[in-house]
Amino acid sequence: MYYVYILKNQNEEKYIGVTKDLKTRLNQHNSGKTMTTKNKSSYTVIWYSAFSEKEKAYSFEKYLKSSSGYAFTNKHLI
């Protein structure tokens, strides 16, 4: 399974990503092992969805990072 996830930190900053192991990936974000979030405060998972196909997961992640996906996220997911 592939997981598309949304994280939020204490400063209300969000991060969207894809992983095969959500628990390990969250630990990587919070321990400074992820380049994009290493200088940020601790994150929590606020939403995720599982996909059986890698291509669909990455396609949905790309959509969520677009302007229309941002609006969809705020209206329907969080």
Backbone as CSV, one residue per row, in Angstrom:
resi,resn,N_x,N_y,N_z,CA_x,CA_y,CA_z,C_x,C_y,C_z
1,MET,0.832,-1.184,0.000,0.000,0.000,0.000,0.878,1.249,0.000
2,TYR,0.362,2.292,-0.600,1.006,3.603,-0.612,0.071,4.580,0.089
3,TYR,0.630,5.410,0.939,-0.159,6.340,1.732,0.139,7.774,1.331
4,VAL,-0.905,8.500,0.955,-0.806,9.943,0.773,-1.213,10.537,2.115
5,TYR,-0.396,11.456,2.628,-0.644,11.959,3.971,-0.490,13.474,4.044
6,ILE,-1.154,14.042,5.034,-1.021,15.460,5.336,-0.593,15.573,6.789
7,LEU,0.482,16.299,6.986,0.992,16.560,8.327,0.763,18.016,8.672
8,LYS,0.682,18.296,9.962,0.585,19.683,10.424,1.479,19.819,11.653
9,ASN,2.180,20.949,11.739,3.013,21.168,12.924,2.374,22.194,13.846
10,GLN,3.059,22.540,14.908,2.512,23.453,15.916,2.308,24.861,15.373
11,ASN,3.001,25.208,14.301,2.847,26.528,13.670,1.768,26.530,12.597
12,GLU,0.981,25.442,12.528,-0.097,25.290,11.546,0.425,25.128,10.116
13,GLU,1.710,24.817,9.943,2.263,24.560,8.620,1.918,23.135,8.221
14,LYS,1.545,22.952,6.946,1.157,21.635,6.459,2.220,21.084,5.520
15,TYR,2.298,19.774,5.469,3.186,19.081,4.542,2.411,17.917,3.950
16,ILE,2.502,17.736,2.639,1.818,16.649,1.936,2.883,15.739,1.335
17,GLY,2.702,14.430,1.491,3.674,13.491,0.948,3.079,12.126,0.682
18,VAL,3.948,11.211,0.197,3.562,9.829,-0.100,4.612,8.911,0.518
19,THR,4.173,7.781,1.039,5.094,6.803,1.612,4.477,5.420,1.606
20,LYS,5.323,4.418,1.772,4.840,3.049,1.950,4.712,2.711,3.429
21,ASP,5.395,3.467,4.298,5.388,3.196,5.736,5.155,4.511,6.479
22,LEU,3.915,4.774,6.810,3.528,6.061,7.383,4.172,6.312,8.749
23,LYS,4.216,5.312,9.584,4.779,5.477,10.923,6.273,5.834,10.861
24,THR,7.017,5.114,10.054,8.446,5.401,9.892,8.663,6.774,9.280
25,ARG,7.859,7.114,8.291,8.011,8.410,7.624,7.737,9.554,8.595
26,LEU,6.729,9.435,9.439,6.449,10.467,10.432,7.639,10.619,11.380
27,ASN,8.231,9.508,11.800,9.414,9.562,12.654,10.573,10.263,11.950
28,GLN,10.722,10.032,10.646,11.774,10.699,9.883,11.543,12.211,9.850
29,HIS,10.303,12.630,9.640,9.976,14.058,9.634,10.299,14.687,10.990
30,ASN,9.929,14.019,12.054,10.081,14.587,13.393,11.497,14.485,13.962
31,SER,12.328,13.660,13.362,13.705,13.531,13.854,14.704,14.300,13.002
32,GLY,14.215,15.097,12.037,15.099,15.922,11.222,15.786,15.192,10.087
33,LYS,15.299,14.020,9.721,15.916,13.234,8.645,15.310,13.505,7.277
34,THR,14.347,14.405,7.217,13.699,14.765,5.964,14.089,16.200,5.627
35,MET,14.681,16.387,4.450,15.224,17.681,4.058,14.199,18.819,4.154
36,THR,12.993,18.592,3.687,12.001,19.672,3.618,11.410,20.073,4.960
37,THR,11.508,19.214,5.965,10.899,19.532,7.262,11.892,19.501,8.413
38,LYS,13.180,19.405,8.124,14.145,19.193,9.209,14.297,20.373,10.150
39,ASN,13.984,21.571,9.724,14.111,22.751,10.583,12.770,23.204,11.157
40,LYS,11.789,22.356,11.109,10.442,22.692,11.590,10.165,21.973,12.903
41,SER,9.090,22.399,13.564,8.713,21.736,14.816,8.019,20.407,14.524
42,SER,7.682,19.672,15.550,7.141,18.322,15.384,5.801,18.318,14.648
43,TYR,5.628,17.284,13.854,4.438,17.122,13.032,3.539,16.023,13.570
44,THR,2.252,16.150,13.274,1.285,15.092,13.530,0.528,14.823,12.240
45,VAL,0.072,13.598,12.071,-0.725,13.241,10.892,-2.140,13.751,11.125
46,ILE,-2.644,14.545,10.183,-4.019,15.025,10.314,-4.954,14.356,9.307
47,TRP,-4.363,13.695,8.280,-5.181,12.985,7.293,-4.272,12.055,6.502
48,TYR,-4.814,10.905,6.097,-4.107,10.030,5.157,-5.107,9.164,4.418
49,SER,-4.663,8.650,3.276,-5.472,7.737,2.481,-4.542,6.688,1.882
50,ALA,-5.013,5.452,1.800,-4.213,4.349,1.269,-4.586,4.067,-0.182
51,PHE,-3.568,3.780,-0.985,-3.740,3.444,-2.395,-2.993,2.142,-2.664
52,SER,-3.581,1.280,-3.461,-2.916,0.023,-3.796,-1.932,0.202,-4.955
53,GLU,-2.098,1.265,-5.739,-1.228,1.505,-6.887,-0.373,2.746,-6.674
54,LYS,0.921,2.592,-6.887,1.885,3.674,-6.692,1.550,4.902,-7.545
55,GLU,1.217,4.677,-8.799,0.936,5.786,-9.712,-0.256,6.620,-9.246
56,LYS,-1.283,5.958,-8.745,-2.459,6.690,-8.261,-2.139,7.505,-7.021
57,ALA,-1.316,6.965,-6.148,-0.926,7.697,-4.943,-0.150,8.957,-5.313
58,TYR,0.843,8.831,-6.188,1.643,9.990,-6.571,0.835,11.005,-7.367
59,SER,-0.110,10.524,-8.150,-0.985,11.428,-8.892,-1.874,12.226,-7.939
60,PHE,-2.408,11.565,-6.902,-3.262,12.259,-5.938,-2.446,13.248,-5.106
61,GLU,-1.216,12.875,-4.749,-0.345,13.806,-4.028,-0.100,15.059,-4.872
62,LYS,0.180,14.865,-6.140,0.416,16.000,-7.044,-0.822,16.893,-7.111
63,TYR,-1.999,16.281,-7.186,-3.241,17.050,-7.209,-3.398,17.860,-5.921
64,LEU,-3.163,17.232,-4.759,-3.326,17.944,-3.491,-2.386,19.139,-3.380
65,LYS,-1.238,19.071,-4.049,-0.273,20.169,-4.002,-0.590,21.269,-5.011
66,SER,-1.593,21.051,-5.874,-2.002,22.068,-6.846,-2.954,23.066,-6.186
67,SER,-3.242,24.148,-6.872,-4.140,25.162,-6.286,-5.553,24.618,-6.089
68,SER,-6.067,23.854,-7.027,-7.408,23.288,-6.841,-7.388,22.189,-5.775
69,GLY,-6.292,21.456,-5.673,-6.159,20.452,-4.631,-6.061,21.077,-3.248
70,TYR,-5.422,22.231,-3.167,-5.334,22.963,-1.905,-6.733,23.340,-1.425
71,ALA,-7.560,23.850,-2.352,-8.939,24.215,-2.005,-9.742,22.971,-1.595
72,PHE,-9.572,21.864,-2.341,-10.249,20.611,-2.011,-9.845,20.143,-0.607
73,THR,-8.561,20.212,-0.311,-8.059,19.784,0.997,-8.722,20.591,2.117
74,ASN,-8.745,21.897,1.966,-9.312,22.747,3.010,-10.815,22.565,3.163
75,LYS,-11.499,22.248,2.083,-12.952,22.097,2.143,-13.393,20.711,2.591
76,HIS,-12.660,19.662,2.190,-13.145,18.295,2.404,-12.291,17.420,3.315
77,LEU,-11.028,17.740,3.486,-10.157,16.812,4.200,-9.770,17.292,5.595
78,ILE,-9.583,18.590,5.767,-9.151,19.071,7.077,-10.009,20.230,7.558
